[in-house]
Amino acid sequence: MTGEAETVTVDARGMRCPWPALRLARAMRSAARVRLIADDPQAAREIAALAAERGWTLAAEAGDRWLVGR
């Protein structure tokens, strides 16, 4: 084991907001890092608001992917 936190992937493609943000919040209960894949055009705004509210870091990756961490 390398000591790095495992990244959990949540695939929320095809789901409309608020479902991607809700799936992210659920995964963050037990994970330190989550890669979220979501194709709803509103997802970026919803995810950014949730991350800011909870104090999580947020990094946009290519296309419809975000890396969220504590």
mmCIF file as Biopython writes it, N, C-alpha, C and O atoms, coordinates in Angstrom:
data_model
#
loop_
_atom_site.group_PDB
_atom_site.id
_atom_site.type_symbol
_atom_site.label_atom_id
_atom_site.label_alt_id
_atom_site.label_comp_id
_atom_site.label_asym_id
_atom_site.label_entity_id
_atom_site.label_seq_id
_atom_site.pdbx_PDB_ins_code
_atom_site.Cartn_x
_atom_site.Cartn_y
_atom_site.Cartn_z
_atom_site.occupancy
_atom_site.B_iso_or_equiv
_atom_site.auth_seq_id
_atom_site.auth_asym_id
_atom_site.pdbx_PDB_model_num
ATOM 1   N N  . MET A ? 1  ? 0.850   -1.187 0.000   1.0 0.0 1  A 1 
ATOM 2   C CA . MET A ? 1  ? 0.000   0.000  0.000   1.0 0.0 1  A 1 
ATOM 3   C C  . MET A ? 1  ? 0.883   1.233  0.000   1.0 0.0 1  A 1 
ATOM 4   O O  . MET A ? 1  ? 1.854   1.301  0.753   1.0 0.0 1  A 1 
ATOM 5   N N  . THR A ? 2  ? 0.554   2.213  -0.840  1.0 0.0 2  A 1 
ATOM 6   C CA . THR A ? 2  ? 1.407   3.379  -1.013  1.0 0.0 2  A 1 
ATOM 7   C C  . THR A ? 2  ? 1.097   4.499  -0.033  1.0 0.0 2  A 1 
ATOM 8   O O  . THR A ? 2  ? 1.886   5.435  0.097   1.0 0.0 2  A 1 
ATOM 9   N N  . GLY A ? 3  ? -0.017  4.427  0.650   1.0 0.0 3  A 1 
ATOM 10  C CA . GLY A ? 3  ? -0.400  5.487  1.569   1.0 0.0 3  A 1 
ATOM 11  C C  . GLY A ? 3  ? -1.268  6.549  0.920   1.0 0.0 3  A 1 
ATOM 12  O O  . GLY A ? 3  ? -1.821  7.406  1.609   1.0 0.0 3  A 1 
ATOM 13  N N  . GLU A ? 4  ? -1.393  6.502  -0.404  1.0 0.0 4  A 1 
ATOM 14  C CA . GLU A ? 4  ? -2.246  7.460  -1.081  1.0 0.0 4  A 1 
ATOM 15  C C  . GLU A ? 4  ? -3.703  7.042  -0.917  1.0 0.0 4  A 1 
ATOM 16  O O  . GLU A ? 4  ? -4.031  5.856  -0.894  1.0 0.0 4  A 1 
ATOM 17  N N  . ALA A ? 5  ? -4.559  8.042  -0.805  1.0 0.0 5  A 1 
ATOM 18  C CA . ALA A ? 5  ? -5.981  7.751  -0.692  1.0 0.0 5  A 1 
ATOM 19  C C  . ALA A ? 5  ? -6.498  7.216  -2.027  1.0 0.0 5  A 1 
ATOM 20  O O  . ALA A ? 5  ? -6.125  7.708  -3.092  1.0 0.0 5  A 1 
ATOM 21  N N  . GLU A ? 6  ? -7.342  6.225  -1.954  1.0 0.0 6  A 1 
ATOM 22  C CA . GLU A ? 6  ? -7.938  5.668  -3.154  1.0 0.0 6  A 1 
ATOM 23  C C  . GLU A ? 6  ? -8.942  6.650  -3.733  1.0 0.0 6  A 1 
ATOM 24  O O  . GLU A ? 6  ? -9.690  7.293  -2.997  1.0 0.0 6  A 1 
ATOM 25  N N  . THR A ? 7  ? -8.953  6.760  -5.039  1.0 0.0 7  A 1 
ATOM 26  C CA . THR A ? 7  ? -9.918  7.622  -5.715  1.0 0.0 7  A 1 
ATOM 27  C C  . THR A ? 7  ? -11.102 6.771  -6.148  1.0 0.0 7  A 1 
ATOM 28  O O  . THR A ? 7  ? -10.940 5.785  -6.867  1.0 0.0 7  A 1 
ATOM 29  N N  . VAL A ? 8  ? -12.279 7.154  -5.711  1.0 0.0 8  A 1 
ATOM 30  C CA . VAL A ? 8  ? -13.522 6.464  -6.074  1.0 0.0 8  A 1 
ATOM 31  C C  . VAL A ? 8  ? -14.092 7.171  -7.304  1.0 0.0 8  A 1 
ATOM 32  O O  . VAL A ? 8  ? -14.104 8.401  -7.359  1.0 0.0 8  A 1 
ATOM 33  N N  . THR A ? 9  ? -14.556 6.417  -8.273  1.0 0.0 9  A 1 
ATOM 34  C CA . THR A ? 9  ? -15.168 7.000  -9.463  1.0 0.0 9  A 1 
ATOM 35  C C  . THR A ? 9  ? -16.679 6.872  -9.378  1.0 0.0 9  A 1 
ATOM 36  O O  . THR A ? 9  ? -17.216 5.798  -9.110  1.0 0.0 9  A 1 
ATOM 37  N N  . VAL A ? 10 ? -17.353 7.994  -9.613  1.0 0.0 10 A 1 
ATOM 38  C CA . VAL A ? 10 ? -18.817 8.023  -9.652  1.0 0.0 10 A 1 
ATOM 39  C C  . VAL A ? 10 ? -19.220 8.422  -11.064 1.0 0.0 10 A 1 
ATOM 40  O O  . VAL A ? 10 ? -18.899 9.520  -11.519 1.0 0.0 10 A 1 
ATOM 41  N N  . ASP A ? 11 ? -19.913 7.542  -11.747 1.0 0.0 11 A 1 
ATOM 42  C CA . ASP A ? 11 ? -20.366 7.801  -13.112 1.0 0.0 11 A 1 
ATOM 43  C C  . ASP A ? 11 ? -21.827 8.238  -13.062 1.0 0.0 11 A 1 
ATOM 44  O O  . ASP A ? 11 ? -22.724 7.423  -12.845 1.0 0.0 11 A 1 
ATOM 45  N N  . ALA A ? 12 ? -22.049 9.520  -13.263 1.0 0.0 12 A 1 
ATOM 46  C CA . ALA A ? 12 ? -23.402 10.074 -13.210 1.0 0.0 12 A 1 
ATOM 47  C C  . ALA A ? 12 ? -23.855 10.532 -14.597 1.0 0.0 12 A 1 
ATOM 48  O O  . ALA A ? 12 ? -24.738 11.382 -14.714 1.0 0.0 12 A 1 
ATOM 49  N N  . ARG A ? 13 ? -23.258 9.975  -15.638 1.0 0.0 13 A 1 
ATOM 50  C CA . ARG A ? 13 ? -23.683 10.341 -16.993 1.0 0.0 13 A 1 
ATOM 51  C C  . ARG A ? 13 ? -25.128 9.926  -17.204 1.0 0.0 13 A 1 
ATOM 52  O O  . ARG A ? 13 ? -25.557 8.851  -16.787 1.0 0.0 13 A 1 
ATOM 53  N N  . GLY A ? 14 ? -25.864 10.809 -17.865 1.0 0.0 14 A 1 
ATOM 54  C CA . GLY A ? 14 ? -27.273 10.543 -18.132 1.0 0.0 14 A 1 
ATOM 55  C C  . GLY A ? 14 ? -28.196 10.999 -17.017 1.0 0.0 14 A 1 
ATOM 56  O O  . GLY A ? 14 ? -29.417 10.989 -17.176 1.0 0.0 14 A 1 
ATOM 57  N N  . MET A ? 15 ? -27.627 11.398 -15.893 1.0 0.0 15 A 1 
ATOM 58  C CA . MET A ? 15 ? -28.433 11.886 -14.762 1.0 0.0 15 A 1 
ATOM 59  C C  . MET A ? 15 ? -28.516 13.403 -14.815 1.0 0.0 15 A 1 
ATOM 60  O O  . MET A ? 15 ? -27.537 14.077 -15.134 1.0 0.0 15 A 1 
ATOM 61  N N  . ARG A ? 16 ? -29.671 13.926 -14.508 1.0 0.0 16 A 1 
ATOM 62  C CA . ARG A ? 16 ? -29.870 15.370 -14.474 1.0 0.0 16 A 1 
ATOM 63  C C  . ARG A ? 16 ? -29.707 15.880 -13.055 1.0 0.0 16 A 1 
ATOM 64  O O  . ARG A ? 16 ? -29.993 15.170 -12.090 1.0 0.0 16 A 1 
ATOM 65  N N  . CYS A ? 17 ? -29.246 17.117 -12.937 1.0 0.0 17 A 1 
ATOM 66  C CA . CYS A ? 17 ? -29.068 17.718 -11.611 1.0 0.0 17 A 1 
ATOM 67  C C  . CYS A ? 17 ? -30.415 17.760 -10.910 1.0 0.0 17 A 1 
ATOM 68  O O  . CYS A ? 17 ? -31.443 18.040 -11.526 1.0 0.0 17 A 1 
ATOM 69  N N  . PRO A ? 18 ? -30.398 17.483 -9.633  1.0 0.0 18 A 1 
ATOM 70  C CA . PRO A ? 18 ? -29.272 17.484 -8.706  1.0 0.0 18 A 1 
ATOM 71  C C  . PRO A ? 18 ? -28.612 16.119 -8.500  1.0 0.0 18 A 1 
ATOM 72  O O  . PRO A ? 18 ? -27.768 15.993 -7.613  1.0 0.0 18 A 1 
ATOM 73  N N  . TRP A ? 19 ? -28.957 15.096 -9.279  1.0 0.0 19 A 1 
ATOM 74  C CA . TRP A ? 19 ? -28.459 13.748 -9.017  1.0 0.0 19 A 1 
ATOM 75  C C  . TRP A ? 19 ? -26.943 13.616 -9.034  1.0 0.0 19 A 1 
ATOM 76  O O  . TRP A ? 19 ? -26.405 12.938 -8.159  1.0 0.0 19 A 1 
ATOM 77  N N  . PRO A ? 20 ? -26.209 14.226 -9.984  1.0 0.0 20 A 1 
ATOM 78  C CA . PRO A ? 20 ? -24.753 14.104 -9.920  1.0 0.0 20 A 1 
ATOM 79  C C  . PRO A ? 20 ? -24.172 14.658 -8.614  1.0 0.0 20 A 1 
ATOM 80  O O  . PRO A ? 20 ? -23.274 14.049 -8.032  1.0 0.0 20 A 1 
ATOM 81  N N  . ALA A ? 21 ? -24.671 15.789 -8.158  1.0 0.0 21 A 1 
ATOM 82  C CA . ALA A ? 21 ? -24.187 16.379 -6.902  1.0 0.0 21 A 1 
ATOM 83  C C  . ALA A ? 21 ? -24.562 15.496 -5.710  1.0 0.0 21 A 1 
ATOM 84  O O  . ALA A ? 21 ? -23.768 15.345 -4.782  1.0 0.0 21 A 1 
ATOM 85  N N  . LEU A ? 22 ? -25.741 14.924 -5.725  1.0 0.0 22 A 1 
ATOM 86  C CA . LEU A ? 22 ? -26.150 14.036 -4.640  1.0 0.0 22 A 1 
ATOM 87  C C  . LEU A ? 22 ? -25.294 12.772 -4.611  1.0 0.0 22 A 1 
ATOM 88  O O  . LEU A ? 22 ? -24.919 12.299 -3.538  1.0 0.0 22 A 1 
ATOM 89  N N  . ARG A ? 23 ? -24.988 12.228 -5.777  1.0 0.0 23 A 1 
ATOM 90  C CA . ARG A ? 23 ? -24.120 11.049 -5.837  1.0 0.0 23 A 1 
ATOM 91  C C  . ARG A ? 23 ? -22.716 11.377 -5.343  1.0 0.0 23 A 1 
ATOM 92  O O  . ARG A ? 23 ? -22.084 10.572 -4.660  1.0 0.0 23 A 1 
ATOM 93  N N  . LEU A ? 24 ? -22.234 12.569 -5.696  1.0 0.0 24 A 1 
ATOM 94  C CA . LEU A ? 24 ? -20.925 13.018 -5.222  1.0 0.0 24 A 1 
ATOM 95  C C  . LEU A ? 24 ? -20.912 13.125 -3.701  1.0 0.0 24 A 1 
ATOM 96  O O  . LEU A ? 24 ? -19.999 12.619 -3.049  1.0 0.0 24 A 1 
ATOM 97  N N  . ALA A ? 25 ? -21.916 13.779 -3.137  1.0 0.0 25 A 1 
ATOM 98  C CA . ALA A ? 25 ? -21.989 13.953 -1.677  1.0 0.0 25 A 1 
ATOM 99  C C  . ALA A ? 25 ? -22.031 12.597 -0.975  1.0 0.0 25 A 1 
ATOM 100 O O  . ALA A ? 25 ? -21.400 12.416 0.066   1.0 0.0 25 A 1 
ATOM 101 N N  . ARG A ? 26 ? -22.755 11.667 -1.529  1.0 0.0 26 A 1 
ATOM 102 C CA . ARG A ? 26 ? -22.842 10.327 -0.936  1.0 0.0 26 A 1 
ATOM 103 C C  . ARG A ? 26 ? -21.485 9.625  -0.954  1.0 0.0 26 A 1 
ATOM 104 O O  . ARG A ? 26 ? -21.080 9.012  0.034   1.0 0.0 26 A 1 
ATOM 105 N N  . ALA A ? 27 ? -20.790 9.721  -2.083  1.0 0.0 27 A 1 
ATOM 106 C CA . ALA A ? 27 ? -19.479 9.071  -2.196  1.0 0.0 27 A 1 
ATOM 107 C C  . ALA A ? 27 ? -18.458 9.714  -1.270  1.0 0.0 27 A 1 
ATOM 108 O O  . ALA A ? 27 ? -17.590 9.023  -0.737  1.0 0.0 27 A 1 
ATOM 109 N N  . MET A ? 28 ? -18.544 11.022 -1.071  1.0 0.0 28 A 1 
ATOM 110 C CA . MET A ? 28 ? -17.583 11.737 -0.224  1.0 0.0 28 A 1 
ATOM 111 C C  . MET A ? 28 ? -17.760 11.412 1.255   1.0 0.0 28 A 1 
ATOM 112 O O  . MET A ? 28 ? -16.890 11.741 2.061   1.0 0.0 28 A 1 
ATOM 113 N N  . ARG A ? 29 ? -18.855 10.783 1.623   1.0 0.0 29 A 1 
ATOM 114 C CA . ARG A ? 29 ? -19.033 10.360 3.017   1.0 0.0 29 A 1 
ATOM 115 C C  . ARG A ? 29 ? -17.943 9.388  3.442   1.0 0.0 29 A 1 
ATOM 116 O O  . ARG A ? 29 ? -17.496 9.408  4.589   1.0 0.0 29 A 1 
ATOM 117 N N  . SER A ? 30 ? -17.513 8.532  2.509   1.0 0.0 30 A 1 
ATOM 118 C CA . SER A ? 30 ? -16.552 7.494  2.873   1.0 0.0 30 A 1 
ATOM 119 C C  . SER A ? 30 ? -15.251 7.553  2.079   1.0 0.0 30 A 1 
ATOM 120 O O  . SER A ? 30 ? -14.356 6.745  2.322   1.0 0.0 30 A 1 
ATOM 121 N N  . ALA A ? 31 ? -15.124 8.466  1.158   1.0 0.0 31 A 1 
ATOM 122 C CA . ALA A ? 31 ? -13.919 8.557  0.340   1.0 0.0 31 A 1 
ATOM 123 C C  . ALA A ? 31 ? -13.253 9.917  0.524   1.0 0.0 31 A 1 
ATOM 124 O O  . ALA A ? 31 ? -13.922 10.924 0.756   1.0 0.0 31 A 1 
ATOM 125 N N  . ALA A ? 32 ? -11.936 9.929  0.419   1.0 0.0 32 A 1 
ATOM 126 C CA . ALA A ? 32 ? -11.195 11.185 0.509   1.0 0.0 32 A 1 
ATOM 127 C C  . ALA A ? 32 ? -11.116 11.879 -0.847  1.0 0.0 32 A 1 
ATOM 128 O O  . ALA A ? 32 ? -10.985 13.101 -0.918  1.0 0.0 32 A 1 
ATOM 129 N N  . ARG A ? 33 ? -11.196 11.093 -1.926  1.0 0.0 33 A 1 
ATOM 130 C CA . ARG A ? 33 ? -11.154 11.639 -3.287  1.0 0.0 33 A 1 
ATOM 131 C C  . ARG A ? 33 ? -12.167 10.930 -4.155  1.0 0.0 33 A 1 
ATOM 132 O O  . ARG A ? 33 ? -12.317 9.709  -4.103  1.0 0.0 33 A 1 
ATOM 133 N N  . VAL A ? 34 ? -12.861 11.727 -4.960  1.0 0.0 34 A 1 
ATOM 134 C CA . VAL A ? 34 ? -13.861 11.169 -5.878  1.0 0.0 34 A 1 
ATOM 135 C C  . VAL A ? 34 ? -13.655 11.788 -7.255  1.0 0.0 34 A 1 
ATOM 136 O O  . VAL A ? 34 ? -13.518 13.004 -7.389  1.0 0.0 34 A 1 
ATOM 137 N N  . ARG A ? 35 ? -13.635 10.935 -8.275  1.0 0.0 35 A 1 
ATOM 138 C CA . ARG A ? 35 ? -13.651 11.407 -9.658  1.0 0.0 35 A 1 
ATOM 139 C C  . ARG A ? 35 ? -15.097 11.279 -10.115 1.0 0.0 35 A 1 
ATOM 140 O O  . ARG A ? 35 ? -15.650 10.181 -10.174 1.0 0.0 35 A 1 
ATOM 141 N N  . LEU A ? 36 ? -15.695 12.412 -10.436 1.0 0.0 36 A 1 
ATOM 142 C CA . LEU A ? 36 ? -17.092 12.442 -10.867 1.0 0.0 36 A 1 
ATOM 143 C C  . LEU A ? 36 ? -17.145 12.632 -12.376 1.0 0.0 36 A 1 
ATOM 144 O O  . LEU A ? 36 ? -16.469 13.499 -12.931 1.0 0.0 36 A 1 
ATOM 145 N N  . ILE A ? 37 ? -17.953 11.816 -13.027 1.0 0.0 37 A 1 
ATOM 146 C CA . ILE A ? 37 ? -18.201 11.941 -14.458 1.0 0.0 37 A 1 
ATOM 147 C C  . ILE A ? 37 ? -19.681 12.289 -14.595 1.0 0.0 37 A 1 
ATOM 148 O O  . ILE A ? 37 ? -20.547 11.516 -14.186 1.0 0.0 37 A 1 
ATOM 149 N N  . ALA A ? 38 ? -19.964 13.458 -15.171 1.0 0.0 38 A 1 
ATOM 150 C CA . ALA A ? 38 ? -21.358 13.897 -15.309 1.0 0.0 38 A 1 
ATOM 151 C C  . ALA A ? 38 ? -21.488 14.737 -16.574 1.0 0.0 38 A 1 
ATOM 152 O O  . ALA A ? 38 ? -20.667 15.617 -16.831 1.0 0.0 38 A 1 
ATOM 153 N N  . ASP A ? 39 ? -22.526 14.459 -17.362 1.0 0.0 39 A 1 
ATOM 154 C CA . ASP A ? 39 ? -22.691 15.164 -18.626 1.0 0.0 39 A 1 
ATOM 155 C C  . ASP A ? 39 ? -23.842 16.173 -18.637 1.0 0.0 39 A 1 
ATOM 156 O O  . ASP A ? 39 ? -24.135 16.749 -19.685 1.0 0.0 39 A 1 
ATOM 157 N N  . ASP A ? 40 ? -24.485 16.397 -17.519 1.0 0.0 40 A 1 
ATOM 158 C CA . ASP A ? 40 ? -25.525 17.426 -17.441 1.0 0.0 40 A 1 
ATOM 159 C C  . ASP A ? 40 ? -24.846 18.795 -17.520 1.0 0.0 40 A 1 
ATOM 160 O O  . ASP A ? 40 ? -23.892 19.043 -16.781 1.0 0.0 40 A 1 
ATOM 161 N N  . PRO A ? 41 ? -25.310 19.685 -18.391 1.0 0.0 41 A 1 
ATOM 162 C CA . PRO A ? 41 ? -24.685 21.007 -18.508 1.0 0.0 41 A 1 
ATOM 163 C C  . PRO A ? 41 ? -24.684 21.808 -17.194 1.0 0.0 41 A 1 
ATOM 164 O O  . PRO A ? 41 ? -23.829 22.674 -17.008 1.0 0.0 41 A 1 
ATOM 165 N N  . GLN A ? 42 ? -25.608 21.536 -16.304 1.0 0.0 42 A 1 
ATOM 166 C CA . GLN A ? 42 ? -25.677 22.245 -15.025 1.0 0.0 42 A 1 
ATOM 167 C C  . GLN A ? 42 ? -24.758 21.645 -13.966 1.0 0.0 42 A 1 
ATOM 168 O O  . GLN A ? 42 ? -24.576 22.238 -12.903 1.0 0.0 42 A 1 
ATOM 169 N N  . ALA A ? 43 ? -24.182 20.492 -14.238 1.0 0.0 43 A 1 
ATOM 170 C CA . ALA A ? 43 ? -23.384 19.778 -13.232 1.0 0.0 43 A 1 
ATOM 171 C C  . ALA A ? 43 ? -22.209 20.597 -12.728 1.0 0.0 43 A 1 
ATOM 172 O O  . ALA A ? 43 ? -21.942 20.600 -11.526 1.0 0.0 43 A 1 
ATOM 173 N N  . ALA A ? 44 ? -21.506 21.288 -13.601 1.0 0.0 44 A 1 
ATOM 174 C CA . ALA A ? 44 ? -20.325 22.059 -13.186 1.0 0.0 44 A 1 
ATOM 175 C C  . ALA A ? 44 ? -20.701 23.085 -12.117 1.0 0.0 44 A 1 
ATOM 176 O O  . ALA A ? 44 ? -19.997 23.229 -11.117 1.0 0.0 44 A 1 
ATOM 177 N N  . ARG A ? 45 ? -21.793 23.784 -12.325 1.0 0.0 45 A 1 
ATOM 178 C CA . ARG A ? 45 ? -22.233 24.800 -11.359 1.0 0.0 45 A 1 
ATOM 179 C C  . ARG A ? 45 ? -22.641 24.164 -10.038 1.0 0.0 45 A 1 
ATOM 180 O O  . ARG A ? 45 ? -22.271 24.649 -8.969  1.0 0.0 45 A 1 
ATOM 181 N N  . GLU A ? 46 ? -23.402 23.082 -10.113 1.0 0.0 46 A 1 
ATOM 182 C CA . GLU A ? 46 ? -23.872 22.398 -8.904  1.0 0.0 46 A 1 
ATOM 183 C C  . GLU A ? 46 ? -22.711 21.805 -8.104  1.0 0.0 46 A 1 
ATOM 184 O O  . GLU A ? 46 ? -22.680 21.906 -6.878  1.0 0.0 46 A 1 
ATOM 185 N N  . ILE A ? 47 ? -21.770 21.196 -8.796  1.0 0.0 47 A 1 
ATOM 186 C CA . ILE A ? 47 ? -20.622 20.570 -8.135  1.0 0.0 47 A 1 
ATOM 187 C C  . ILE A ? 47 ? -19.737 21.625 -7.493  1.0 0.0 47 A 1 
ATOM 188 O O  . ILE A ? 47 ? -19.261 21.438 -6.373  1.0 0.0 47 A 1 
ATOM 189 N N  . ALA A ? 48 ? -19.514 22.736 -8.195  1.0 0.0 48 A 1 
ATOM 190 C CA . ALA A ? 48 ? -18.697 23.820 -7.640  1.0 0.0 48 A 1 
ATOM 191 C C  . ALA A ? 48 ? -19.332 24.391 -6.379  1.0 0.0 48 A 1 
ATOM 192 O O  . ALA A ? 48 ? -18.634 24.660 -5.402  1.0 0.0 48 A 1 
ATOM 193 N N  . ALA A ? 49 ? -20.643 24.576 -6.390  1.0 0.0 49 A 1 
ATOM 194 C CA . ALA A ? 49 ? -21.338 25.102 -5.219  1.0 0.0 49 A 1 
ATOM 195 C C  . ALA A ? 49 ? -21.245 24.134 -4.043  1.0 0.0 49 A 1 
ATOM 196 O O  . ALA A ? 49 ? -21.009 24.554 -2.911  1.0 0.0 49 A 1 
ATOM 197 N N  . LEU A ? 50 ? -21.427 22.852 -4.304  1.0 0.0 50 A 1 
ATOM 198 C CA . LEU A ? 50 ? -21.348 21.847 -3.249  1.0 0.0 50 A 1 
ATOM 199 C C  . LEU A ? 50 ? -19.944 21.781 -2.663  1.0 0.0 50 A 1 
ATOM 200 O O  . LEU A ? 50 ? -19.779 21.727 -1.444  1.0 0.0 50 A 1 
ATOM 201 N N  . ALA A ? 51 ? -18.932 21.785 -3.529  1.0 0.0 51 A 1 
ATOM 202 C CA . ALA A ? 51 ? -17.548 21.717 -3.059  1.0 0.0 51 A 1 
ATOM 203 C C  . ALA A ? 51 ? -17.208 22.946 -2.210  1.0 0.0 51 A 1 
ATOM 204 O O  . ALA A ? 51 ? -16.547 22.820 -1.179  1.0 0.0 51 A 1 
ATOM 205 N N  . ALA A ? 52 ? -17.650 24.122 -2.633  1.0 0.0 52 A 1 
ATOM 206 C CA . ALA A ? 52 ? -17.379 25.344 -1.869  1.0 0.0 52 A 1 
ATOM 207 C C  . ALA A ? 52 ? -18.077 25.298 -0.514  1.0 0.0 52 A 1 
ATOM 208 O O  . ALA A ? 52 ? -17.501 25.699 0.498   1.0 0.0 52 A 1 
ATOM 209 N N  . GLU A ? 53 ? -19.291 24.820 -0.495  1.0 0.0 53 A 1 
ATOM 210 C CA . GLU A ? 53 ? -20.061 24.728 0.747   1.0 0.0 53 A 1 
ATOM 211 C C  . GLU A ? 53 ? -19.413 23.775 1.747   1.0 0.0 53 A 1 
ATOM 212 O O  . GLU A ? 53 ? -19.406 24.039 2.949   1.0 0.0 53 A 1 
ATOM 213 N N  . ARG A ? 54 ? -18.872 22.674 1.248   1.0 0.0 54 A 1 
ATOM 214 C CA . ARG A ? 54 ? -18.301 21.648 2.120   1.0 0.0 54 A 1 
ATOM 215 C C  . ARG A ? 54 ? -16.805 21.820 2.369   1.0 0.0 54 A 1 
ATOM 216 O O  . ARG A ? 54 ? -16.235 21.103 3.192   1.0 0.0 54 A 1 
ATOM 217 N N  . GLY A ? 55 ? -16.158 22.758 1.674   1.0 0.0 55 A 1 
ATOM 218 C CA . GLY A ? 55 ? -14.727 22.966 1.843   1.0 0.0 55 A 1 
ATOM 219 C C  . GLY A ? 55 ? -13.877 21.933 1.132   1.0 0.0 55 A 1 
ATOM 220 O O  . GLY A ? 55 ? -12.743 21.681 1.542   1.0 0.0 55 A 1 
ATOM 221 N N  . TRP A ? 56 ? -14.397 21.332 0.080   1.0 0.0 56 A 1 
ATOM 222 C CA . TRP A ? 56 ? -13.672 20.334 -0.688  1.0 0.0 56 A 1 
ATOM 223 C C  . TRP A ? 56 ? -12.862 21.019 -1.779  1.0 0.0 56 A 1 
ATOM 224 O O  . TRP A ? 56 ? -13.208 22.116 -2.217  1.0 0.0 56 A 1 
ATOM 225 N N  . THR A ? 57 ? -11.788 20.375 -2.216  1.0 0.0 57 A 1 
ATOM 226 C CA . THR A ? 57 ? -11.048 20.877 -3.370  1.0 0.0 57 A 1 
ATOM 227 C C  . THR A ? 57 ? -11.739 20.361 -4.625  1.0 0.0 57 A 1 
ATOM 228 O O  . THR A ? 57 ? -12.353 19.294 -4.622  1.0 0.0 57 A 1 
ATOM 229 N N  . LEU A ? 58 ? -11.627 21.132 -5.687  1.0 0.0 58 A 1 
ATOM 230 C CA . LEU A ? 58 ? -12.282 20.769 -6.937  1.0 0.0 58 A 1 
ATOM 231 C C  . LEU A ? 58 ? -11.342 21.079 -8.083  1.0 0.0 58 A 1 
ATOM 232 O O  . LEU A ? 58 ? -10.865 22.207 -8.216  1.0 0.0 58 A 1 
ATOM 233 N N  . ALA A ? 59 ? -11.075 20.087 -8.904  1.0 0.0 59 A 1 
ATOM 234 C CA . ALA A ? 59 ? -10.240 20.272 -10.085 1.0 0.0 59 A 1 
ATOM 235 C C  . ALA A ? 59 ? -10.974 19.714 -11.291 1.0 0.0 59 A 1 
ATOM 236 O O  . ALA A ? 59 ? -11.344 18.540 -11.321 1.0 0.0 59 A 1 
ATOM 237 N N  . ALA A ? 60 ? -11.180 20.567 -12.283 1.0 0.0 60 A 1 
ATOM 238 C CA . ALA A ? 60 ? -11.823 20.109 -13.514 1.0 0.0 60 A 1 
ATOM 239 C C  . ALA A ? 60 ? -10.813 19.301 -14.314 1.0 0.0 60 A 1 
ATOM 240 O O  . ALA A ? 60 ? -9.658  19.703 -14.460 1.0 0.0 60 A 1 
ATOM 241 N N  . GLU A ? 61 ? -11.247 18.184 -14.820 1.0 0.0 61 A 1 
ATOM 242 C CA . GLU A ? 61 ? -10.418 17.364 -15.691 1.0 0.0 61 A 1 
ATOM 243 C C  . GLU A ? 61 ? -10.993 17.475 -17.103 1.0 0.0 61 A 1 
ATOM 244 O O  . GLU A ? 61 ? -11.886 18.287 -17.346 1.0 0.0 61 A 1 
ATOM 245 N N  . ALA A ? 62 ? -10.505 16.696 -17.999 1.0 0.0 62 A 1 
ATOM 246 C CA . ALA A ? 62 ? -10.944 16.751 -19.388 1.0 0.0 62 A 1 
ATOM 247 C C  . ALA A ? 62 ? -12.449 16.528 -19.516 1.0 0.0 62 A 1 
ATOM 248 O O  . ALA A ? 62 ? -13.005 15.585 -18.952 1.0 0.0 62 A 1 
ATOM 249 N N  . GLY A ? 63 ? -13.088 17.409 -20.262 1.0 0.0 63 A 1 
ATOM 250 C CA . GLY A ? 63 ? -14.498 17.231 -20.598 1.0 0.0 63 A 1 
ATOM 251 C C  . GLY A ? 63 ? -15.441 17.248 -19.422 1.0 0.0 63 A 1 
ATOM 252 O O  . GLY A ? 63 ? -15.594 18.266 -18.748 1.0 0.0 63 A 1 
ATOM 253 N N  . ASP A ? 64 ? -16.072 16.120 -19.179 1.0 0.0 64 A 1 
ATOM 254 C CA . ASP A ? 64 ? -17.146 16.020 -18.195 1.0 0.0 64 A 1 
ATOM 255 C C  . ASP A ? 64 ? -16.689 15.349 -16.902 1.0 0.0 64 A 1 
ATOM 256 O O  . ASP A ? 64 ? -17.465 14.632 -16.270 1.0 0.0 64 A 1 
ATOM 257 N N  . ARG A ? 65 ? -15.432 15.576 -16.504 1.0 0.0 65 A 1 
ATOM 258 C CA . ARG A ? 65 ? -14.875 14.918 -15.321 1.0 0.0 65 A 1 
ATOM 259 C C  . ARG A ? 65 ? -14.323 15.942 -14.338 1.0 0.0 65 A 1 
ATOM 260 O O  . ARG A ? 65 ? -13.754 16.962 -14.727 1.0 0.0 65 A 1 
ATOM 261 N N  . TRP A ? 66 ? -14.505 15.647 -13.060 1.0 0.0 66 A 1 
ATOM 262 C CA . TRP A ? 66 ? -13.984 16.490 -11.989 1.0 0.0 66 A 1 
ATOM 263 C C  . TRP A ? 66 ? -13.359 15.595 -10.923 1.0 0.0 66 A 1 
ATOM 264 O O  . TRP A ? 66 ? -13.829 14.486 -10.670 1.0 0.0 66 A 1 
ATOM 265 N N  . LEU A ? 67 ? -12.298 16.093 -10.309 1.0 0.0 67 A 1 
ATOM 266 C CA . LEU A ? 67 ? -11.674 15.398 -9.199  1.0 0.0 67 A 1 
ATOM 267 C C  . LEU A ? 67 ? -11.950 16.222 -7.948  1.0 0.0 67 A 1 
ATOM 268 O O  . LEU A ? 67 ? -11.582 17.394 -7.871  1.0 0.0 67 A 1 
ATOM 269 N N  . VAL A ? 68 ? -12.594 15.605 -6.978  1.0 0.0 68 A 1 
ATOM 270 C CA . VAL A ? 68 ? -13.016 16.284 -5.753  1.0 0.0 68 A 1 
ATOM 271 C C  . VAL A ? 68 ? -12.308 15.610 -4.585  1.0 0.0 68 A 1 
ATOM 272 O O  . VAL A ? 68 ? -12.225 14.383 -4.521  1.0 0.0 68 A 1 
ATOM 273 N N  . GLY A ? 69 ? -11.802 16.419 -3.667  1.0 0.0 69 A 1 
ATOM 274 C CA . GLY A ? 69 ? -11.102 15.848 -2.519  1.0 0.0 69 A 1 
ATOM 275 C C  . GLY A ? 69 ? -11.296 16.669 -1.270  1.0 0.0 69 A 1 
ATOM 276 O O  . GLY A ? 69 ? -11.854 17.767 -1.292  1.0 0.0 69 A 1 
ATOM 277 N N  . ARG A ? 70 ? -10.813 16.096 -0.167  1.0 0.0 70 A 1 
ATOM 278 C CA . ARG A ? 70 ? -10.867 16.796 1.116   1.0 0.0 70 A 1 
ATOM 279 C C  . ARG A ? 70 ? -9.550  17.460 1.362   1.0 0.0 70 A 1 
ATOM 280 O O  . ARG A ? 70 ? -9.369  18.111 2.391   1.0 0.0 70 A 1 
#
